[in-house]
Amino acid sequence: MADDVPATTKTIRDWLKDPLAHPEGWKAFAERYWAPIKKWCLQKGLQECDAEDIASKLVLKFQSRIESFPYDPSRGRFRDWLHGVTVNACNDFFGAKADALEKWRKLVKDFKAKLNQRIEALPDLAIYHIALSRVQEQVSERDWEIFIGGRRARELAAEFGLTVGTIYNIRHAINQMLKDEVEKLGGHMDSGSEPS
């Protein structure tokens, strides 16, 4: 696998140790290793753009951390070590992609569950709206305004010259009428004023 890469010459290794004195060392290193890193990434199954991205990142990473890279010449060839680093980078890439895919799958699953809940609620919602119109026809405009207005009981009591208790009684009575109408139509409501 790593045998198709020319040996790292002592000159390049020396240049890399002193990049200020020998900036051509990094150019030679990148020219020598960028293409093989990309090729190894492609062999691991990465797409072209991802392989190029990893190759560039590894060359830059090596350049920025030359002093701390754990290559030991007594343990083997540099190109074999670099091949191992590349394989690890590919595995990290696939691991991150798998994590992202799993998160995406969970989001899709949650979305489908919520969508199904809403779809299942559609018949009850339609029944609720039919029941609303029927109940509205049975009560006075004032009582309907008190029920549907969404304002505080104290404000409505002051506006209509009623007690707060009367406001609550009107709301409760209309809510009960609405619940009865929904049940007549084959739906059901929780204790609130909207269908479950």
C-alpha positions as CSV (number, residue, x, y, z in Angstrom):
1,M,0.0,0.0,0.0
2,A,2.6,2.5,1.1
3,D,5.3,1.0,-1.2
4,D,4.3,3.2,-4.2
5,V,5.6,6.3,-2.4
6,P,9.3,7.3,-2.9
7,A,11.4,7.2,0.2
8,T,11.6,10.3,2.3
9,T,15.1,11.6,1.6
10,K,17.4,12.6,4.4
11,T,17.5,16.1,2.7
12,I,13.8,16.5,3.0
13,R,13.8,15.3,6.6
14,D,16.6,17.8,7.5
15,W,14.8,20.6,5.7
16,L,11.6,19.9,7.7
17,K,13.5,20.2,11.0
18,D,14.5,23.8,10.0
19,P,11.6,25.2,7.9
20,L,12.7,28.8,8.3
21,A,16.1,28.1,6.7
22,H,14.6,25.6,4.2
23,P,11.0,26.5,3.2
24,E,11.4,24.4,0.1
25,G,11.3,21.3,2.4
26,W,7.6,21.7,3.0
27,K,7.0,22.2,-0.7
28,A,8.9,19.0,-1.5
29,F,7.1,17.2,1.3
30,A,3.6,18.3,0.1
31,E,4.5,17.4,-3.5
32,R,5.7,14.0,-2.4
33,Y,3.0,13.0,0.0
34,W,-0.2,14.9,-0.8
35,A,-1.1,12.7,-3.8
36,P,-0.3,9.4,-2.0
37,I,-2.4,10.5,1.0
38,K,-5.3,11.3,-1.3
39,K,-4.9,8.0,-3.1
40,W,-5.0,6.1,0.2
41,C,-8.1,8.0,1.2
42,L,-9.8,7.1,-2.1
43,Q,-8.8,3.4,-1.6
44,K,-10.5,3.6,1.8
45,G,-13.7,4.7,0.0
46,L,-13.8,8.4,0.4
47,Q,-15.1,10.6,-2.3
48,E,-12.7,12.7,-4.3
49,C,-13.4,16.0,-2.5
50,D,-13.2,14.4,0.9
51,A,-10.0,12.6,0.0
52,E,-8.5,16.0,-1.1
53,D,-9.7,17.6,2.1
54,I,-8.1,14.9,4.3
55,A,-4.9,15.0,2.3
56,S,-4.6,18.8,2.7
57,K,-5.5,18.6,6.4
58,L,-2.9,15.9,7.1
59,V,-0.1,17.8,5.3
60,L,-1.0,21.0,7.2
61,K,-1.4,19.1,10.5
62,F,2.0,17.5,10.0
63,Q,3.5,20.9,9.2
64,S,2.1,22.6,12.2
65,R,3.1,19.7,14.6
66,I,6.4,18.5,13.2
67,E,8.0,18.5,16.6
68,S,5.3,16.4,18.3
69,F,4.6,13.9,15.5
70,P,5.3,10.4,17.0
71,Y,7.2,9.0,14.0
72,D,10.1,6.8,15.1
73,P,12.5,5.8,12.3
74,S,13.7,2.7,14.3
75,R,10.1,1.3,14.1
76,G,9.8,1.4,10.3
77,R,9.5,3.6,7.2
78,F,8.0,7.1,7.4
79,R,5.7,6.4,4.5
80,D,4.3,3.3,6.3
81,W,3.7,5.5,9.4
82,L,2.1,8.2,7.3
83,H,-0.2,5.5,5.7
84,G,-1.3,4.5,9.1
85,V,-2.0,8.1,10.1
86,T,-4.0,8.4,6.9
87,V,-6.0,5.3,7.5
88,N,-6.8,6.6,11.1
89,A,-7.9,9.9,9.6
90,C,-10.2,8.1,7.2
91,N,-11.7,6.0,10.0
92,D,-12.3,9.2,12.0
93,F,-14.0,10.7,9.0
94,F,-16.3,7.7,8.6
95,G,-17.0,7.7,12.3
96,A,-18.0,11.3,12.3
97,K,-20.1,10.7,9.2
98,A,-21.8,7.8,10.9
99,D,-22.5,9.9,14.0
100,A,-23.9,12.7,11.9
101,L,-26.0,10.2,9.9
102,E,-27.4,8.7,13.2
103,K,-28.3,12.2,14.4
104,W,-30.0,12.9,11.0
105,R,-31.9,9.6,11.3
106,K,-33.1,10.5,14.8
107,L,-34.3,13.9,13.6
108,V,-36.2,12.3,10.7
109,K,-37.7,9.7,13.0
110,D,-38.8,12.4,15.5
111,F,-40.2,14.6,12.6
112,K,-42.2,11.6,11.2
113,A,-43.6,10.8,14.7
114,K,-44.7,14.4,15.1
115,L,-46.1,14.6,11.6
116,N,-48.1,11.4,12.2
117,Q,-49.5,12.8,15.4
118,R,-50.7,15.9,13.6
119,I,-52.1,13.8,10.8
120,E,-53.9,11.6,13.3
121,A,-55.3,14.8,15.0
122,L,-56.7,16.2,11.7
123,P,-60.0,14.4,12.0
124,D,-60.5,15.6,15.6
125,L,-59.4,19.1,14.5
126,A,-62.0,19.2,11.7
127,I,-64.6,17.9,14.1
128,Y,-63.5,20.6,16.6
129,H,-64.0,23.3,14.1
130,I,-67.4,22.0,13.1
131,A,-68.4,21.9,16.8
132,L,-67.1,25.4,17.3
133,S,-69.4,26.8,14.6
134,R,-72.4,24.9,15.9
135,V,-71.8,26.1,19.5
136,Q,-71.3,29.7,18.3
137,E,-74.8,29.6,16.7
138,Q,-76.3,28.6,20.0
139,V,-74.8,31.3,22.2
140,S,-75.1,35.1,22.3
141,E,-72.4,37.3,20.7
142,R,-71.4,38.6,24.1
143,D,-71.0,35.0,25.5
144,W,-69.0,34.0,22.4
145,E,-66.7,37.0,22.8
146,I,-66.2,36.0,26.4
147,F,-65.4,32.4,25.5
148,I,-63.2,32.9,22.4
149,G,-61.6,36.3,23.1
150,G,-58.6,35.1,25.1
151,R,-58.6,38.0,27.4
152,R,-58.4,38.0,31.2
153,A,-61.6,37.4,33.1
154,R,-61.2,40.7,35.1
155,E,-61.0,42.7,31.8
156,L,-64.0,41.0,30.4
157,A,-66.0,41.5,33.6
158,A,-65.3,45.2,33.6
159,E,-66.1,45.5,29.9
160,F,-69.5,43.7,30.1
161,G,-70.5,44.8,33.6
162,L,-70.4,41.2,34.9
163,T,-68.6,39.6,37.9
164,V,-65.5,37.6,37.4
165,G,-67.4,34.5,38.6
166,T,-70.0,35.0,35.9
167,I,-67.2,35.2,33.2
168,Y,-65.8,31.9,34.4
169,N,-69.3,30.3,34.5
170,I,-70.0,31.4,30.9
171,R,-66.6,30.0,29.7
172,H,-67.2,26.7,31.5
173,A,-70.7,26.4,30.1
174,I,-69.6,27.0,26.5
175,N,-66.6,24.7,26.9
176,Q,-69.0,22.0,28.1
177,M,-71.3,22.6,25.1
178,L,-68.3,22.4,22.8
179,K,-67.2,19.1,24.4
180,D,-70.7,17.6,24.1
181,E,-70.8,18.7,20.4
182,V,-67.4,17.2,19.6
183,E,-68.5,13.9,21.2
184,K,-71.8,14.0,19.2
185,L,-69.6,14.3,16.1
186,G,-67.5,11.3,17.1
187,G,-64.4,13.1,18.3
188,H,-63.1,13.7,21.8
189,M,-61.6,16.5,23.8
190,D,-59.3,16.6,26.8
191,S,-60.2,18.8,29.7
192,G,-58.9,21.9,27.7
193,S,-60.8,23.6,25.0
194,E,-59.0,21.9,22.0
195,P,-59.1,18.4,20.8
196,S,-56.4,16.0,21.8
